[in-house]
Amino acid sequence: MIAEVAAPPAGPRPKLTGDLVDCFCKRSLAMSSSVEQVASLAAAPGAIARYLAAGGLPTATICWHEYAELDWAGAGLTSL
């Protein structure tokens, strides 16, 4: 019983066909999310800063460790 609770069976998953990025973007937009594609990972902080500024949102951010080396400060964002 404990093993079943710790590792429940996977539920149904939709079949994904075609370009995965395109599929992700379409599904995100269908759920009223916003999507912006950037040319490189290094461009992500700037895109995030523009999104926050457009919404009048705070510029304090938290990110995963693997993205800590991106130039967040150069984009005008502060890390918590």
C-alpha distances in whole Angstrom, upper triangle without the diagonal:
4,5,5,6,9,10,10,13,16,18,22,24,28,30,33,36,39,39,36,38,40,37,35,39,39,35,36,39,38,36,39,38,41,41,44,44,46,48,46,43,46,47,44,45,48,47,44,47,49,46,46,50,50,47,49,46,45,46,43,40,37,36,34,35,36,39,40,43,44,47,46,49,51,50,51,47,46,43,41
4,5,5,6,9,10,13,16,19,22,24,28,30,32,36,39,39,35,37,39,36,34,38,38,35,35,38,37,35,38,37,40,40,42,42,44,46,44,41,44,45,42,43,46,44,42,45,47,44,44,47,48,45,47,43,43,43,40,38,34,33,31,32,33,36,37,40,41,45,43,46,49,47,48,44,43,39,37
4,5,5,6,8,11,14,17,20,22,26,28,30,33,36,36,33,35,37,34,32,36,36,33,34,37,36,34,37,36,39,38,41,41,42,44,42,39,42,43,40,41,45,43,41,44,46,43,43,47,47,45,47,43,43,43,40,37,34,32,30,31,32,34,36,39,40,43,42,45,47,46,47,43,42,39,37
4,5,5,5,8,11,14,17,20,23,25,27,31,34,34,31,33,35,32,31,34,34,31,32,35,34,32,35,34,37,37,39,39,41,43,41,39,42,43,40,41,44,42,40,43,45,42,42,46,46,44,46,42,42,42,40,37,34,32,30,32,32,35,36,39,40,43,42,45,48,46,47,43,42,39,38
4,6,6,9,12,14,18,20,23,26,28,31,34,34,31,33,35,31,30,33,33,30,30,33,32,30,33,32,35,35,38,38,40,42,40,37,40,41,38,39,42,40,38,41,43,40,39,43,44,41,43,40,39,40,37,34,31,30,28,30,31,33,35,38,39,42,40,43,45,44,44,41,40,37,35
4,6,10,12,15,18,20,24,26,27,31,33,33,30,31,33,31,29,32,33,29,29,33,32,30,33,31,34,34,36,36,38,40,38,35,38,39,36,37,40,38,36,39,41,38,38,42,42,40,42,38,38,38,35,32,29,28,25,27,28,30,32,35,36,39,37,40,43,41,42,39,37,34,32
4,6,9,12,15,17,20,22,24,27,30,30,27,29,31,28,26,30,30,27,28,31,30,28,32,30,33,32,35,35,36,38,36,34,37,38,35,36,39,37,35,39,40,38,38,42,42,40,42,38,38,38,36,33,29,28,25,27,27,29,31,34,35,38,37,40,43,41,42,39,38,35,33
4,6,9,12,14,18,20,22,26,29,29,26,28,30,27,25,29,29,25,26,30,28,26,30,29,32,32,34,34,36,38,37,34,37,38,35,37,39,37,35,39,40,37,37,41,41,39,41,38,38,38,36,33,30,29,26,28,29,31,33,36,36,40,38,42,44,42,43,39,39,36,35
4,6,10,12,16,17,20,23,26,27,24,27,28,25,24,27,27,24,25,29,27,26,29,28,31,31,34,34,36,37,36,34,37,38,35,37,40,37,36,39,40,37,38,42,42,40,42,39,40,39,38,35,32,30,28,30,30,31,34,37,37,40,39,43,44,42,44,40,40,37,36
4,7,8,12,14,16,20,23,23,20,23,24,21,20,24,23,20,22,25,24,22,26,25,28,27,30,30,32,34,33,31,34,35,32,34,37,34,33,36,37,34,35,39,39,37,39,37,37,37,36,32,30,28,26,28,27,29,32,34,34,38,36,40,42,40,41,38,38,35,35
4,6,10,13,15,19,22,23,20,22,23,20,19,22,22,18,20,23,21,20,24,23,26,26,29,30,32,34,33,32,35,35,32,34,37,34,32,36,37,34,35,38,37,36,38,36,37,37,36,33,30,29,27,30,29,30,33,36,35,38,37,41,42,40,41,38,38,36,35
4,7,9,12,16,19,21,18,21,21,17,17,21,20,16,19,22,19,19,23,23,25,25,28,28,31,33,33,31,35,35,32,34,36,34,32,36,36,33,35,38,37,36,38,36,37,38,37,34,32,30,28,31,30,31,34,37,36,39,38,41,42,40,42,39,39,37,37
4,6,9,12,16,17,14,17,17,14,14,17,16,14,16,19,17,17,21,20,23,22,25,25,28,30,29,28,32,32,29,31,33,30,30,33,34,31,32,36,35,33,36,34,35,35,35,32,30,28,26,29,28,29,32,34,33,36,35,39,40,37,39,36,37,35,35
4,6,10,13,14,12,15,15,11,12,15,14,11,14,17,15,15,19,19,21,21,23,23,26,28,28,28,31,31,28,31,33,29,29,33,33,30,32,35,33,32,36,34,35,35,35,32,31,28,27,30,29,29,33,34,33,36,35,39,39,37,39,36,38,36,36
4,6,10,12,11,14,14,11,12,15,14,13,16,18,17,18,21,21,23,21,24,23,26,27,28,27,31,31,29,32,33,30,30,34,34,31,33,36,35,34,38,36,37,37,37,34,32,30,28,31,29,30,33,35,34,36,36,40,40,37,40,38,39,37,38
4,7,9,7,11,10,7,9,13,12,11,14,16,15,17,20,19,20,19,21,20,23,24,24,24,28,27,25,29,30,27,27,31,31,28,31,34,32,32,35,34,35,35,35,32,30,28,26,29,27,27,31,32,31,33,33,37,37,34,37,35,37,35,36
4,7,7,11,10,8,11,13,12,13,16,17,17,19,22,21,22,20,21,20,23,23,24,25,28,28,26,30,31,28,29,32,32,30,32,35,34,34,37,36,37,37,37,34,33,30,29,31,29,29,32,33,32,34,34,38,38,35,38,36,38,37,38
4,6,9,8,7,11,12,12,13,16,17,17,20,22,21,21,18,19,18,20,21,22,23,26,25,25,28,29,26,27,31,30,28,31,34,32,33,36,35,37,36,36,33,32,29,28,31,28,28,32,32,30,33,33,37,36,34,36,35,37,36,38
4,6,5,6,9,10,11,12,14,16,17,19,20,19,19,16,16,14,16,17,18,19,22,22,21,25,25,22,24,27,27,25,28,31,29,30,33,32,34,32,33,30,29,26,25,28,25,24,28,29,27,29,29,33,32,30,33,32,34,33,35
4,5,5,6,9,10,10,12,14,15,17,19,17,17,14,15,13,16,17,17,17,21,20,19,23,24,21,22,25,25,23,26,29,28,28,31,30,31,30,30,27,26,23,22,25,22,22,25,26,24,27,27,31,30,28,31,29,31,30,32
4,5,5,6,9,10,10,12,14,16,17,15,14,11,11,9,12,13,14,14,18,17,16,19,20,17,18,22,21,20,23,25,24,25,28,27,28,27,27,24,24,21,21,23,21,20,23,24,22,24,24,28,27,25,28,26,28,28,29
4,5,5,6,9,10,11,12,14,15,14,13,11,12,10,13,15,16,17,21,19,18,21,22,19,20,23,22,20,24,26,24,25,28,28,29,28,29,27,26,24,24,26,24,23,27,27,25,27,27,30,29,27,29,28,31,30,32
4,5,5,6,9,10,11,13,15,13,14,12,14,13,16,18,19,19,23,22,20,23,24,21,21,25,24,22,25,27,26,26,29,28,30,29,30,27,27,24,24,27,25,24,27,29,26,29,28,32,31,29,31,30,32,31,32
4,6,5,6,9,10,11,13,11,11,9,12,11,14,17,17,17,20,19,17,20,21,18,18,22,21,19,22,24,23,23,26,25,26,26,26,23,23,21,20,23,22,21,24,26,23,26,25,28,28,26,28,26,28,27,29
4,6,5,6,9,10,11,9,9,6,9,9,13,15,17,17,20,18,16,19,19,16,16,20,19,16,19,22,20,20,24,23,25,24,25,23,23,21,21,24,23,21,25,26,23,25,24,27,27,24,26,25,27,27,28
4,5,5,6,9,10,10,10,9,12,12,16,19,20,20,24,22,20,23,23,19,20,23,22,19,22,24,22,22,26,25,27,27,28,26,26,24,25,28,26,25,28,29,27,29,28,31,31,27,29,28,31,30,31
4,5,5,6,9,9,11,10,13,14,18,21,22,21,25,23,20,23,24,20,20,23,22,20,22,25,23,22,26,25,27,27,28,25,25,23,23,27,26,24,28,29,27,29,28,31,31,28,30,28,30,30,30
4,5,5,7,5,7,7,11,12,16,19,20,19,22,20,18,20,21,17,16,20,19,16,18,21,19,19,22,21,23,23,24,22,22,20,21,24,23,22,25,27,24,26,24,28,28,25,26,25,27,26,27
4,5,5,5,6,7,11,13,16,20,21,21,23,21,19,21,21,17,17,20,19,16,18,21,18,18,21,21,23,24,25,23,24,23,24,27,26,24,27,29,26,27,26,29,29,25,27,25,28,28,29
4,5,7,10,11,14,16,20,23,24,24,27,25,22,24,25,21,21,24,22,19,21,24,21,20,24,23,26,27,28,26,26,25,26,30,29,27,30,32,30,31,29,32,32,29,30,29,31,31,31
4,6,9,11,15,17,20,24,25,24,27,25,22,23,24,20,19,22,21,18,20,22,20,19,22,21,24,25,25,24,24,23,24,28,27,26,29,31,28,30,28,31,31,28,29,27,29,28,29
4,7,10,13,16,19,23,24,23,26,23,20,22,22,18,17,20,19,15,17,19,17,15,19,18,21,22,24,22,23,23,24,28,28,26,28,30,28,28,26,29,29,26,27,25,27,27,28
4,7,10,13,16,20,21,20,22,20,17,18,19,15,14,17,16,12,14,17,15,14,17,16,19,19,21,19,20,19,21,24,24,22,24,26,24,25,23,25,26,22,23,22,24,24,24
4,7,10,13,17,18,18,19,17,14,16,15,12,11,14,13,9,12,14,12,12,16,15,18,18,20,18,19,19,20,24,23,21,23,25,22,22,20,23,23,20,21,20,22,23,24
4,7,10,13,15,15,17,14,12,14,14,10,11,14,13,10,13,16,14,14,18,17,19,19,20,18,19,18,19,22,21,19,22,23,20,21,19,22,22,19,20,19,22,22,24
4,6,10,12,12,14,11,9,12,11,8,9,12,11,9,13,15,13,15,18,17,19,18,20,18,19,18,19,22,20,18,20,21,17,18,17,20,19,16,18,18,21,22,24
4,7,9,10,12,9,9,12,12,9,11,14,13,12,16,17,17,18,21,20,22,20,22,19,20,18,19,21,19,17,20,20,17,18,17,21,19,17,20,19,22,23,25
4,6,7,9,6,6,10,9,7,10,13,12,13,16,17,17,19,21,20,21,19,21,19,19,17,18,20,18,15,18,17,14,15,15,18,17,14,17,17,20,21,24
4,7,8,7,9,12,11,10,13,16,15,16,19,20,20,22,25,24,25,22,23,21,22,19,20,21,18,16,19,17,14,15,16,19,17,16,19,20,22,23,26
4,5,5,7,10,11,11,13,15,16,17,19,21,21,23,25,24,24,21,22,19,20,17,17,18,15,13,15,14,11,13,14,17,16,14,18,18,21,21,24
4,5,5,8,10,10,11,14,15,16,18,20,21,22,24,22,22,19,19,16,16,13,13,14,11,9,12,11,8,10,12,15,14,13,16,16,18,17,20
4,6,7,8,10,11,13,14,16,17,19,20,22,23,21,21,17,18,16,16,14,15,15,12,9,11,9,6,7,9,12,11,10,14,14,16,16,20
4,6,6,7,9,10,11,13,15,16,17,19,20,19,19,16,18,16,17,15,16,17,15,12,14,12,9,9,10,13,11,9,13,13,16,17,20
4,5,5,6,9,10,11,12,14,15,17,18,17,17,14,15,13,14,12,13,15,13,10,12,12,8,9,9,12,11,9,12,12,14,15,18
4,5,5,6,9,10,10,12,14,15,16,15,14,11,12,10,12,11,13,14,14,10,11,11,7,7,5,9,8,6,9,8,11,11,15
4,5,5,6,9,10,10,12,14,15,14,14,11,13,13,15,14,17,18,17,13,14,14,10,9,8,10,8,5,8,9,12,14,17
4,5,5,6,9,10,11,13,14,14,14,12,14,13,15,14,17,19,18,14,16,16,12,12,11,13,12,9,11,11,14,16,19
4,5,5,6,9,10,11,12,11,11,9,11,10,12,12,14,17,17,13,14,15,12,12,9,12,12,8,10,9,12,13,15
4,5,5,6,9,10,10,9,9,7,10,10,13,13,17,19,19,15,15,16,13,11,9,10,10,6,7,7,10,12,15
4,5,5,6,9,10,10,11,10,13,13,16,17,20,22,22,18,19,19,16,14,12,13,13,9,10,10,14,16,19
4,6,5,6,9,8,11,10,13,12,15,16,19,21,21,18,19,20,17,16,14,15,15,12,12,12,15,16,18
4,6,5,6,5,7,7,10,10,13,15,18,21,21,18,18,20,17,16,13,14,15,11,10,9,12,14,16
4,5,5,6,8,8,12,13,16,18,21,24,24,21,21,22,19,17,14,14,15,11,10,10,13,16,18
4,6,8,11,11,15,16,19,20,23,26,26,23,23,24,21,20,17,18,18,14,14,14,17,19,21
4,5,9,11,14,15,18,19,23,26,26,23,23,25,22,21,18,19,19,16,15,14,17,19,20
4,7,9,12,14,18,20,23,26,27,24,24,25,22,21,18,18,19,15,14,13,15,18,18
4,6,9,11,14,16,20,23,24,21,21,23,20,19,16,16,18,14,13,11,13,14,15
4,6,8,12,15,18,21,22,19,18,21,19,17,14,14,16,13,11,9,9,11,12
4,6,10,13,16,18,20,16,15,17,15,14,10,10,12,10,7,5,6,9,10
4,7,10,14,16,18,15,13,16,15,14,10,10,13,11,9,6,5,6,6
4,7,10,12,14,12,11,13,12,12,9,10,13,11,10,7,6,5,6
4,7,9,12,10,9,12,12,13,10,12,15,14,14,10,9,6,6
4,6,8,6,7,10,10,12,10,13,15,14,15,11,11,8,9
4,5,6,7,10,11,14,12,16,18,17,18,15,14,11,12
4,5,5,8,10,13,13,15,18,18,19,16,15,12,12
4,6,7,9,13,13,16,18,18,19,17,16,14,15
4,6,6,9,9,13,14,14,16,13,14,11,14
4,6,8,8,11,13,13,14,12,11,9,11
4,6,8,10,11,13,15,13,13,11,14
4,6,9,9,10,12,11,12,11,14
4,6,5,7,9,9,10,11,14
4,5,5,7,5,7,8,11
4,5,5,5,6,8,12
4,5,7,9,12,15
4,6,9,11,15
4,7,10,13
4,7,10
4,7
4
